[in-house]
Structures are given as structure tokens and as C-alpha cells.
């Protein structure tokens, strides 16, 4: 697959958001539909919606409404980069997202990192937020050791 420059998406948040879920950078499938976790094989939506006992919304507006209704903000650490396909390992020439913008606009108390790459990027480039960060197993279909339990524990205790 050819390496190319790609742009991420704006954050989903409002003034009531309490948890920020951070990915690393959108996959090819997500970039095709212009919204987060667009690969139907990715476990993100089934995991997060399932924890709250909700059906996965069918469209982007429904997904945004679900997130905001549960006081969840969603974004990626990387705003744009050169990337080969969907490979986190291939990310180069990164432009970071303006995380302080969201963290100053909403009462975020916890940052849940969807996978090791999101966590390492956050702690490397935004060390001031490391104490708020929890590294969770990636929901990517490329992660064979995914477990819903850490997600369940983090979302249940942090959002109550």
C-alpha cells in the first residue's frame, strides 16, 4: 500500500464531556466515511455502546448524539500525518491535534487511550496529561488480544 498524507477529523465534544477517548489516527475505512471507527470490524462502537446497553447508532449524527449523551468526547492524538494504509507503525510527519482546546473547554477528568500508539503519542507529546490517561486495549481488528473488560471497568467507574 502506498504512503500518503491524510487528515483526521474534528473532535466530538461539548461543555458536558467528562471522558475523552483518544485514538491515534483514523483508519482508511474511517477516512472513507469521514468519521471515527468506520471499519465494521473495529470493535469500538459495539464495545462502547454495549457497555451502556445501547444499540450502535446507524449514522454519524446518531453516534455523535450517543457520545455526547454519555458525556464522552472523541478525538485522535494526530490531526494529520503521512501514513501507509491504516498502519499506526507507519505514521510519520505528524501534526498533533490541539488537545488543550478540548481539555480547557470541557470538564474532562479522564483520557482513555484506544491502544498503545494513542497512549505513547499522548504521553510523549502531552506529558502534562499523562496522569489523566489510561491505556486500553485497541479495538482494532488487528488486535487479537482485545478484551472488553478494561473498557467496561474504565467507562463504568469514570462515568458514574
N, C-alpha and C positions, 0 to 999 in steps of 0.2 A: 504494500500500500504506500502511496506517495505522501510525503510530508507536506503540509500546507499550513498557512496561517488561518486561525479560526478565532471567532469572537464568542464569548459566553453570553449570558442573559442578565438582565437586571434582577435585583433581589426582589423577593416576595416578603413583605413585612408591613407592619403598621405600628402605631404607637402602643399597642397592647401586646406585642410579641414578647414572649418570655424566654423562648428557646430558639437558638439559631442552629439549624442543621447546615453544615458546610460540606460540600463535595470538593473535589479537586478541580475538574473541568468537565463540561458536558461531552457525552459520547457522540459518535457520528449520528446515531438514531435520534438522540435528543436534539442535535443541531438541525436535523432534517425537519423536525416538527416545531422547532424554536421554543422548547420548554423542557424543564428538568425531567430526567429519568424517563425518556421516551422509548427506551428499548423495552418491549413487553416481557423480555426475560429477566430484566432487572427486578429485584425484589423490593425496591424502595416503597412503591405505593402500596403493594399488598401488605408489607410489614407495618408501615406506619398507620395506614387506615385500619388494618386488622387489630392493632393494639387498642384503638379507640372504638372497636366494634362497628366500624363503618364500611360500607361498600366503597370500592375505588371509584371516584368520580370519572365520568366518561370523557370530559373535556377539560381544557386548560382552566376555564373560569371556575368550574366545579372544584378543581384541585386547589386553586388559589383560595376559594371560599373555605374549603376544608382546613387548609393550613392556618389561615387567619382565625377561623372559628376555634381552633385549638391552641391559639397563641403561639404558633410556630412560624418562624422566619426561615427562608430557604435561600441559599446562595452558594457560590463556589469561591474558593480562595483565589483562583486565577480568572482574570477578566478576559484575557486574550493570550494566545501563545502560538508557537509553531508546534504541530502535533502530527503524529503518524496514526491515522485511524482514530481509535479510542484509547490508545495505549498511554496510561499515565507515565510509564517509564520513558516515553519518547518526548515528553513535554520539554520544550526549550524556549528561550527568548520570551519569558513570561512577563506579562503586565499584571500586577496584583489588583484585586478588587479593593475598593475603598471601604474596608470593613469598619473603620471607625465611624463612618457615616451612619451605618445601621446601629452600631453599638451605642452611639450617642443619641439616636432618635427613638430608641425603644428600650424598655427596661429588661434587656437580655441578662439573664442570670447564669445561663449555661450555654456552652457551644458544644454541640455533638458533631464530631467529625466522622463522616461516612468513609471509613477506610484509613489506612496508614499514610497514603500520599497526602490526603487532605490534612491530616494531623501534623505530619512533618513539615508541610508548607506553612501551616499556621504557626507552629512553634518556632520555625526558623525566621519567618518574616514578620511575625507579630508576637514576639515573646511576651509582651505585656498581657496578652490574652490567654497564655498557656495555663494559668491557674484555673480558668473557667472551662477548659477544654477536656472532653472525654473522647478517647479514640474508640470507635465502634467498628465491628467487622463490616467490611464493604458489602453493600447489597448487590454489587456487580455479579452478573452471571459467570464472570471469570474467577470468582472466589468460591472454590469448592468447600471451604470450611466455614461458610456462613452459618451463623446461629442467631435466631430471633431473640433469644433470652437477654443478651446485653441491651438490645434495643428496648425490649419490654421493660427491663429494670430502669433504664435511663429515662425513658419517656413517662413512665408511671410515677416515679418519685419526683421528677423535676417539674412536672406539670400539674401536680395536685395542689 
